[in-house]
Amino acid sequence: MVFLQQSTSAFADFTKGASAYQSGDYATAAKEWELAANGGNTRAQYLLGLMYFHGKGGTRDYKAAYKWLEMAANQGVARAQFSVGNMYEKGLGVPRDLEAAHKWYESAASNGIVAAQNLLGIAYYEGINVKQDYKAAFKWLQLAADQGKDSAQFMLGSMYYEGKGTTRDYKVAFGLFNQAAEQGYAPAQFSQIAKQGDTESQFKMGLIYANGFNVEQDYGSAIKWYRLAADNGYAPAQNNLGSIYREGRGVPQDHLAAIKWYRQAANQGFPEAQYNLGSLYKTHEDDVSAHMWWNIAASKGHKDAGLNLDVVEKRMTSEDVHKAQRLARICLAKDYKYCN
């Protein structure tokens, strides 16, 4: 019975505080919300913490903010958990503690806060204050993407495209890219980082222009961005450049240039480039080279390469099959240095 009276009183105090806040009387709001907060009202604890955090109606007080936000966070208020994580990360009102920050971010993310899910996804993907873990990154980005976070959709699409943290799936990747584009996801968010020399962002800029994600399709710009990343040794960009030259998109068709770029990516162990290289050799009726590269790609888990391998073997002599197998073994044993 006492508990019920306290809860009713706390609710009444919260309502008074809310009315005062809406009218701009922050001093009364703080007074009423403190009564409600002490009575166990979690909304009052959270909002009072925000008032102190932002200095609403007075001087900003991070220690007081932390006191009330932590109280709400410990009672399961997800937004308060995210705020407490942020305070630990930046050392506001408490000593900086990245481990504690991560714990609170995970609590908030598990309780559905999309900003926390997205933040954790990026942290695990980039290895920011945690050990790099693509599977953990995939988990959190998937949750954020499912809630409509455009940047998470684009980043998750990149993971599907590159096979990081999940099985490579181009159909799913481009579906996610389109979801992000339909929300107006701005390529500018990547372009600034790309201009500073970040190869992965340069590659993503290439994808944006090559496929017309929220921009006009422009192969010239795609080639420019792919080339920057490819010259820095980024295998997915090298592979995509190979495909552009192979198909003659934005440039004259040039199979020698395609082979050059495919080889650079293939020699880094990139299965899609190995598969593409095999397909290009097959186009030029070089079954031995096609078999060799498909065999290598299949050993890396590329399903289509394995299927093509079965088909091409039926058209080859046993001598040529043995030759292709021997070349594949040499190529792998020598770490792609002798892949003729």
N, C-alpha and C positions, 0 to 999 in steps of 0.2 A: 504493500500500500504506500509506503514511503517512497519507493522507487517510482511509482506511478505519479505521485505528486511532484517529485523532482522533474520527471520527464515533461509533465504538463507545464510546469513553471519554465523550464528551459525552452520549450517551444514558444511560450508567450514572449519570453525575452528575445528570442531569435526574431520573431515577427516584428516586435517593436524596433529592433536594430535594423531590420530590412527596410522598414518604412523610413527610419531616420536616414539611412544611407541613400535611399532613392531621392530624398529631399535635399541632399547635400549636407546634412548635419552629421559629419563624420565623427565628431566627438561623442555624440549620443549613441551613434551606431556602435562605436568601439566599446562604450560602457555596457550597452545592452548585450552585445555579442559576447563580451567577456563573462557576463553572468550566465548566459546560455552555454558558453563553452565550458565553464566550470561545472555546469549541471550535466555535462556529457553530450551536448548537442554537437555532432561532428561537423555539420555544415557551418556552424558558428566558429568552431575551431579553425576550419579551413579558411573561411573568409576573413577572420580576424588575422590569421597568419599572413594572408595576402595584403591586408591593409598595412601591416607593419613592414612587409617586404617592399611595398611600393611607396611607403611614406604617405599614405592617403590621409590627409587631414592633419598631418604633423610630421615629425622627423622620422626618416627611415630608420628602422631598428631591426637589423638582421637577427640578433639574438632572440628578441621577442618573437619575430616571425618564425624562427626555427622551432621555438618552444611549442607554439600552437600548431604549426604544420606537422611536426613530428607526432603530436598527440592525435591529430586526425589520421595521419598515415598509419599509425599503429592500430587504429581501429578500422583499417581497410579502405579509407578514402583514396581512390586511385589517383586523383589529380594531386592530392597532397603528397602521395608517395613520389610522384614525378618531381614535384617542387623540392622535396627533401633531397632527392637524388641530385638535382641541379645545384643545391646549396653545398652538398658535400663535394661535388665535382669542382666547384669554383671557390670553395673555402669561404662561403658567406655565412657568418654567424656561428660557424663551427670550423675546426681545423680541416684543411683539405684532405679528403680520404677517398681515393678513387675506388677502392674495394667496396666501401660503404655506398658510394654513389651507384656503382654497378648493381649492388643488391637491391637498392630502392628502385632503380630503373626497371629491373627485371620484375619486381612486384607490380609496378605500374603497368608494364607491358602485358603481364599475365592477366591483369584486370581490365585489359582492353584499351589502354591509352595509346592511340596510334602514333603519337610523337615519340613515345618511349620505344615502341616496336621498331619504328623507322631508325631511331638513333642507335639502338642495339644492333640492328641489321648492318648499318654502316660501320659500327665499331668492330664487329666480328669480321666483316668483309675486308676492311682496311688494316685490321690488327691494331686499332687505336685503344690503348690502355688495357687490352686483353690479347690473348694469343689468337692469331688469325685462325678462323674456323669457318669455312665456307658453308658447312651444313648448318651451323648455328645461325649464320647470316641469312641463309635461305629460309629457315624457320621463321625468324622475326620479320623479314621483308615480306614473306608470304602473308602473314597476318595483317601487316600494314597495307599491303596491296589489296587484300580482300575488303578492307574498309575504305578503299578508294583513294589511297595516298598515291598521287601521280608519280612522284619521284621514286617511290618504292616499286611501283609497277614497272617503271623503266629499268631500274636497277635489277629487279628480279628477271625481267626479260633478258638483260645482258647475261645473267647467270645461266639461264636456259640456253642462250645462244652459244656460250662458251663452255657449257658443261661443268660449271663450277658449283659444287654443292648439290648437284642434281644431274640427272641424265640429260645430255644435249637433246634439245627438241626445238627445232626452228619454228614449227607451227605455233607452239605455245609462246615462244619468244616474241614473234611478230604480233601475236594477239595482244600480249601485254604492252608492247610498244604502241600499238594502236589505241589501247585503252588510255595510256598516258597522254598520247597526242590529242585524243578527243576531249580531254579535260583542259587542253591549252598548255600542256607542259612545255615550258620555254627552253629551247636549245641553248639560250644564253646562259642558263645555269651551268652547262658544261663548257661553253665556249671560253669563259674567263679562265677556268682551270686549264683547258686545253691549250690556250695561248701561252700559258706559263710552262708548257713542255710536258704535261702529264700525258703519257702515251695512251693510257686507257681512255681518258676523256677525249683525246684526239680520235681514237677509234670510234667512240660513240658518236662524235660529231660526224664522222664519215657515214655511219649507219643512218643517222638522222637525215642527211642530205640524199643518200643513195635511195632511201625508201620514202622520202617525203613525209616524215613524221612531223606534223605541225609546221612544216616549211614547204616551199615549192621544191619538188624533186629537182636536184641539180647534181649531175654526175661530175661536173668540173670541180665543184666544192667538195664532193665526196672523195674524189681522187686526191685533192690537196690534203685533206685531213688524214686519209688512209696513208698517204705517202709519208707524212710526218711521223706517224706511229710506226710504219713499216721500216723506215730508215733507222729507227731506234730499236729495231729487232722485235717488234710486237707481232707475234705469229698470226693472230686473228686478222690483223690489218693486212699483213702480207698475203694471206689466203684470199681475202676479199679483193685485193688489187689484182691477184691472179685471175679471179673470176671476171672482173671488169674487162681486162685485156682479152680474155678468152672469148667473151661475148661481144666485145666491141661496143661497150656502153660509155659514151662520152669521149671515146678515143677510137682510132682505127683498130679493127680486130688484129691481134698480134699474139699468136700462140707461143712464140719464142719468149716474149715478155711474160706471158702467163706462166710458162714453165719456170722461168727465173724466180718469180714471186712465190709460186707454189712450192718450189724446191726449198726456198729459204724458210718457209713455215714448216714444211715436211721434215726438214733436217733438225728442227727443234722438237720433233715428236708430236706435232699437231695433227691428229688423225683426219680431220676434215680436209686438210691440204694434201695429205697422203692419198686419201680417196680421190680427190679432184685430179691429182697428178696421174693416178692410174687411169681415170676416165679419159684424160686428154691423150695419154699414150694409146689408149684403145682406139680413140678417134683416128689416130694416125697409124692404126693397124700394127702397133708394136705390142703384141700380146705378152711377150716376156716381161717388158718393163711394166705393163699394166698389171700383170699377175704379181710381180714383185711388190709394187706399192700397195695394191689391194690386200696382199697377204700381210704386209706390215700394219696397215690400217686396221685390218680385222683383228690382229693380235692386240691392238689397243682398244678393242671393243666396238669398232665401227660396224654396225649390223649390215648396212648396204654393201660394204666392201666384202663381207663374207659371202653374201648372196651372189655378187658379181664374180667372185672368185670361182664359185662352183660352176657358173655358166661358162666362163672363158676357158676353164680347164678342159671342158668337153670338146673344145675346138683346137686344142693344142696337142702336139706330140708329147709323149712321155719324156722325151729328151729335153724339150723346151720347158716342161713343167719342172723337171729336176733342176734345170739351169736357173729358172726364176726363183725357186726355193733356195738354192745355194746363194744367189745374189742377195736375197732378203736376209739370210742368216749373216752374211758378211756385213751388210749395211747396219744391222742392229748391233752386231758384235763390235764394230768399229765406231759405234756412236754416231752413225750417219756420215762418217767421213769418206767412206768408199761405197757410195750408192750410185753405181753406173747404170 
